Amino acid sequence: ELAELQASLSAEQARRVQAEQAVRTLVGEVAEQQQQQQATARCEAEGARAEAGQAVHALVGEVAQLHASLNMEQTRRVQSEQAVQALVGEMAEQQQQQAAAAAAEGAR
C-alpha cells in the first residue's frame, strides 16, 4: 500500500511539473506575442506619422502655389486698374481738347 501511495505521489508530482512547464511555456508565448504586437503597433504608428508628414508637406506646397497664384492675380488686377485709369485719363484729355476746339470754333 505504501508503494502504491509513493507511486501515486510520484505520478502527481510528475503531472504538477508538467503543468508548471506548460504554464511557463504559455506565459512565454503570450509575452512574445505582446512584444510582436507592440513592435507592429510602433511600426504602424511610425508609418502613419510619416504619411501625415508627407500630407502636411504636400499641403504646404499647395498653399505656396495658391499664394503665388493669388499674388499674380493681384498683380494683374493692379495692372488692369492702371490701364483703365490711363484710358479714362486719355478720354478725359480728348474730351477737354474737343471742348477747347469747339469753344475756339464757337468764338470765331
Secondary structure in CASP SS format (residue, H / E / C, confidence):
PFRMAT SS
TARGET T0000
AUTHOR 0000-0000-0000
METHOD secondary structure of the structure
MODEL  1
E C 1.00
L H 1.00
A H 1.00
E H 1.00
L H 1.00
Q H 1.00
A H 1.00
S H 1.00
L H 1.00
S H 1.00
A H 1.00
E H 1.00
Q H 1.00
A H 1.00
R H 1.00
R H 1.00
V H 1.00
Q H 1.00
A H 1.00
E H 1.00
Q H 1.00
A H 1.00
V H 1.00
R H 1.00
T H 1.00
L H 1.00
V H 1.00
G H 1.00
E H 1.00
V H 1.00
A H 1.00
E H 1.00
Q H 1.00
Q H 1.00
Q H 1.00
Q H 1.00
Q H 1.00
Q H 1.00
A H 1.00
T H 1.00
A H 1.00
R H 1.00
C H 1.00
E H 1.00
A H 1.00
E H 1.00
G H 1.00
A H 1.00
R H 1.00
A H 1.00
E H 1.00
A H 1.00
G H 1.00
Q H 1.00
A H 1.00
V H 1.00
H H 1.00
A H 1.00
L H 1.00
V H 1.00
G H 1.00
E H 1.00
V H 1.00
A H 1.00
Q H 1.00
L H 1.00
H H 1.00
A H 1.00
S H 1.00
L H 1.00
N H 1.00
M H 1.00
E H 1.00
Q H 1.00
T H 1.00
R H 1.00
R H 1.00
V H 1.00
Q H 1.00
S H 1.00
E H 1.00
Q H 1.00
A H 1.00
V H 1.00
Q H 1.00
A H 1.00
L H 1.00
V H 1.00
G H 1.00
E H 1.00
M H 1.00
A H 1.00
E H 1.00
Q H 1.00
Q H 1.00
Q H 1.00
Q H 1.00
Q H 1.00
A H 1.00
A H 1.00
A H 1.00
A H 1.00
A H 1.00
A H 1.00
E H 1.00
G H 1.00
A H 1.00
R C 1.00
END
